[in-house]
């Protein structure tokens, strides 16, 4: 089985939207919203799980479920990748960031072990800044656990034809007994709309509300 399929743009329901946005100087748009993570935080703390691995896993479930998050533009063609991995910034021991990469694994137990091992390797001071932008079958993640942000912008290299979504997690804060964590999502408007970002946030919140349904087994 192929690890991707090419979308027939002429028969695609987004043909007009794709052609409208694809030549914009900056075709990316973004949304930032809070998700309520009280139950997810309690669940991970009670069982000794990594909170980061848990919310990254939940995010990856949504990314791989929603086909628009799997789409990429390759030589003016739209490609649907079968499996989307994750690349994330990680702070090294010397307080300089680097990139760390995680496979998409459907078992949370296996995913968490994989994430913790990768982070341990990446956090070493001698770890190099490994740019794997050639791998289009991924989402670019960042974590800013020091700030409960309301908005966010990314550096862009418009010359490379980037179409990889970018997702950033911020600092959770407490309000009236609830823990709220901001998430920023940016994506190429030729490939998705606010409707699809809404699906991502709704799916993420549903999983965070019932972590035992998604993180066990």
N, C-alpha and C positions, 0 to 999 in steps of 0.2 A: 504493500500500500504506500502510495506517495505521501510525503510529509507535507504537501501543500497542493492546492488546486488553483487554477487561474480562473478568475471570474470573467464571464462573457459580458463585457461592458455594454454591448449593444442590446442585450436582453436584461440588463441589470436595472432594478427599480430605482437605483440612485444615479443613473446615467447623467441626468441633467445637473444634479447637485455636484457630482464628481467633476464634470467639465467646468462648472461655474467656479469652483474654489481651487482647482488644482494648480492654477498659475498665479495665485495670489503671492505677493511678496512674503506675507506671513499668513499661511492658511490655517494655523493652529488657533483653537479657541479653548477656553478653560472654565471650569467651575470649581469653587471651593465651598465646602459645606462641612458641618460637624456631623459625626456619627456618635451615637451613645454606646459606650463600651464598658459600662459598669459590670454587666454579667460576664463579659469576656475577660475582663481584668480579674474578677473574683475567681473565675474558673481556672485561669492559668496560675494564679498565685496559690490557690488551694492544692493544686496538683504538681506544683513545681515546674510548670512549663514556661517556655520563653514567650513573653507577651509579643515581642517582635515577630517571632516565627509564627505565632498564631494569627496575627492580623495580616501578615504577608501571605500566609496560606489562604486565608479567606479572600483576600484580594485576588490571588491567582485563580481561585475557583471561579470568581466572577469574570475575570479576563478571558479565561478559556471557555467559559459558557456562552458569553455574548460574542457572536461572530464578528461584529464590527470592531472589537478590540483585537481580533486576530488578523484583520486586513492590513496589508502593506502595499505601498506603491513601488513597483519595480519596473524601471524602463517604460513608464507610462501604462503599465499593466497593473491590475489589482490582483493581489495574491492572498489567498486565505490559507494561513498556516494551520496545520492540524494541532500543534502544541506550542504554547507560548511559555518561555522561561522568564526568569527575572534577573535583572542586573541592578544592583543597589550600591549607593555610596555607603561606606563604612569608615568610621573614624579609627585610625591607627593609634597605637600606644603613644606615638609622638604628637598626637593631636593634629595630624594632617590626614585628609580623607584619601581614600582609594576606592576602586571599584571592586565589587565582589559579585560573583555570579552563582545563581541557584537554579537547578533543574526543576521542572514541574513534576511533582510526585503527588499522586492522588491520596496516598496515605499520610496523614498528619504526622504520625510517629516517625516514619521514614524521612519526611520532609524536615521536621524539626532537627533530627540528628544530622542531616545533610547541611542545613543552614548553620548550625552551631559549629560544625567542623570547618566549613568554608570561612566563617567569620574569624575563627581562631587563627587560621592561616593568613587571612588578609590583614589582620590587625598588627602583624609583626612589622617593625619599623622598616625592614628591608623589602617589604612587599612593594612591587612596582605598580604604577598606574596603568593597568591593563585595559586598554580601550578595545572593546569588542563590538563596535558599532557596525561592523560588517555582518553581524548576526542580527538579521531583521526579525527573527522569531523570538523576540523578547519585549518586555516592557522595561523602561527606565524608571527606577525608583530612587527616591531620596528620603532621608529621615532628618527632621529638624526637631529633636525632642526638647529643645530649650525654649521654643516659642509656640504659643497658641495663635497661629497666624490667621488672618482674615482674607488674605490675598497673596499671590506669589507669581513671579515671572521667572522664566528660564533663559539662560544664554542660548543663542541659536546660531547654527552654521547653515545659512539658507542655501549655500552652494552644493550641499551634498544630497539634496532631495529627501530630507528626513521625513518619515511618516510614522515613527515609533511613538506610541503614547508615553506620557510622563506622569507619574503618580508620586505625590509627596505626602508623608504623614507628619503631623506636628505633635506638639505637647498636649496631653489631655489635662483638663482642669475640672475641678469639682464645682457644681452649682446645684443647690437644693438636693443634695444626696446623689446626684447623677454625675458620671464621668463622661465628658464630651471631648472628642479628639477630632481636630480638623484634618480633612483630606483634600488635597488639590489634585485635580485631574485635567490634563491638557491632551488634546488629540487633534488630528488632521480633519478639518471640516469636510473635505471631500469624501471621507470614509465614515463619518458618523455625525450625529446631531446631539442636541441636548437630551432628546428622548433616550438615547442609548446610554448617556452618562447617568441619567435618572435610573435606568435599569441597574447600573453598576452600584450606585449608592443604596438603592432599595435592597438589592441582593446582599450587599455587605452588611447592612443593618439587620436583615433577617437572620443571617448567620451569627452575628454578634449577640443577638437576643437569645439564641438557642445554641450556644457553643457545644453542648454535649451531643448535639445531633450531627456535628460536622467534624469534631476533633477527636472523637473516640473511634476505636476499631482499628 
